């Protein structure tokens, strides 16, 4: 493992740039190929990942990376939760780490920053749609960042020859539902 001696302080959290797309693509491909964390079956190529990133940035939503001295160790972003207008104050988060950098506090650092940026943008709710009921790393990360379980969708995905559940978690942002939003 290349980063055993590195401290979370040795990493830089920053907005993603176009040059990060190959590393982001490789990180995501790992999880597509090895985990039900994402329900994609085939890893998208760099052009598709660049298109997705550009779409998120065009919506003025955060797309962040955490970088070691040598490479991108992980990334996180927020997307609109659902496309219909009534959902416009809710976002969904995604966090992915390079497998060499898991369990070092980087996921929490990324998710905390995405939450803060979405609060600054006036969003009121953040939803996590976690692939796999036994994805304890992601569930624990979200719990540590103030999310609570909102439900389980049973057997909604089929990957690696088995049915997979989706765990829904939710976290209030800013004033949440205590005041009306500014339209």
N, C-alpha and C positions, 0 to 999 in steps of 0.2 A: 504494500500500500504506500503510495508515494507521499502522503501528507500526514503520516502519523505524528510527526513532531510539530506540525504547524498548528498554530493557535487560531481561533476564529478571528482574532484581531489582525492576523497576517493576511486576511482576505479583504478585497475591496468590493464594496457593493456599489453598483453604478447602473445607469440606464444602458440597455443593450444598444449595440451599434451593428451595422450591416456586417462587419467583419466577424461578428460572433456567430453568424448563422451556421457555418459548418460545425462548430462545436455544439451548438444547440441541437442541430440535426442529429449528430452522433449520440448525444445524451438521450434524446427522445427515442431514437431507434433502439437503443438498449432496452428501454422499458416496454416499448411496443413488442419486442421480440421475446422478452423474458418474464413479463408480469401482466396481470390483469389490471394494473393501475390505470391503464388506458385501454379502452375497448377497440382501438384501432387494431387491425390485423396485420396490415402491411405498413412499414415505416414510410412516411412521406419523404420525398427527396428535398434537397436544399432549396430548390426553387419554390416548392410548395410551402416550406417552413418560412421562407422569406416573405412570401405573399401573406401568410397568416400574421406574421409579425407586423408587416406594413399595415394590415387592416386594423390591428389593435392600436398601433400608434396613431393612425388616422382618426381614431375615435378619442384620442387624447387620454387613453388609458395607460397605466404603467406596464412596462415590459423591462424587467431588471435582470441583471446577471450578478453573480458573485464570482470574483476572479482571484485566483491565487497568483503567485509570482510568475507562474508558467502557463496557466490556461484557465478556461472557464470551468468552474467547479459545479455550477448549477444556474438555474434560471427560474423566474416566476413572473406571472403576469395576471391581469384581470381582463375578463371579457364581459360583455353584456350577459346577464343571466338567461334571458329569453328575448326574442325579437319584438314581441308585442309591446305597445306603448305603455301599458300599465306597469310593466316591469322596469321602466327606465331608471329607477333609483336603486336597482339591485344588480350586483355583479357576481361573477363566479371566478374563483381563483384557481390557478394551476401552479404547481411547484414540482420541479424535477431536478435531481442532483446526479452528477456523475457518480457511478457506483463506488469509486475510490474515495468519495467525500461524504458518504452517508454517516449519520450519527455523530456529527461534529458541531452541531448547532447552526449549520448554514441554512437549513430549511427554515428554521425559526427566524433567522435573520432576514431571509428573503420574504417570508410571509408577513412578518411584522411590518416591513417596509411597504409591501403592496397594500396591506390594510391601511396604513397611515396615509398613503397617497390617495387611496379611494375615499377615505374620510375627508381629506382636503378638497377633493373634487365634488363633495356633496352627496355621495352615495350613502344610502341608509342601511342596506343589508348586503352581506356577502354570503354566498352559498358555496359549499364545497361538494362536488359530486365525485365521490371516491370509489374507484373501481375495486371490487373485491372486499367482501366482509372481513376477510382476514388480513387486509392491508393495514396492519397495526401501526406501522411506522407513520403512515399518513394520518390515520385516525388520531394517534397520540400527538402528532405535530399540531393538528388543528385544535385538539383539546387544550394543548399548552398555550395556544394563541387565542383562547376565549371562545372557541366554537362549541356548540352543543349539538348532540345528535337530533336531527329533525325527522328521521325516518330511514327505512330500508326498503328498497325496491328489490323484491326477490326474483332471482333468475331472469333478469332483463338482458343479460349479455351471455353470449356463448363463445368461449375462447379456450384454446388448448384442450379441446375435447370435453369441456365441462361447463355447466351453467354457473354464472357468476352474479352475485348481488351487487347493487350499488348502495353505498351508505351516503345519505344526505346529511350534511352538517351545516349549521348556520351561525352567523355572528352578526350582531347589530353593529352598525357604524354610526359614529357621531351622535346626533339627536335621535336616531332610529325612527320610531313611530310616535315619539312624544310631541312632535310639532309637524306642521304641514311643510312639505318641501317647497323650495323656491323653484318655480317652473322655468 
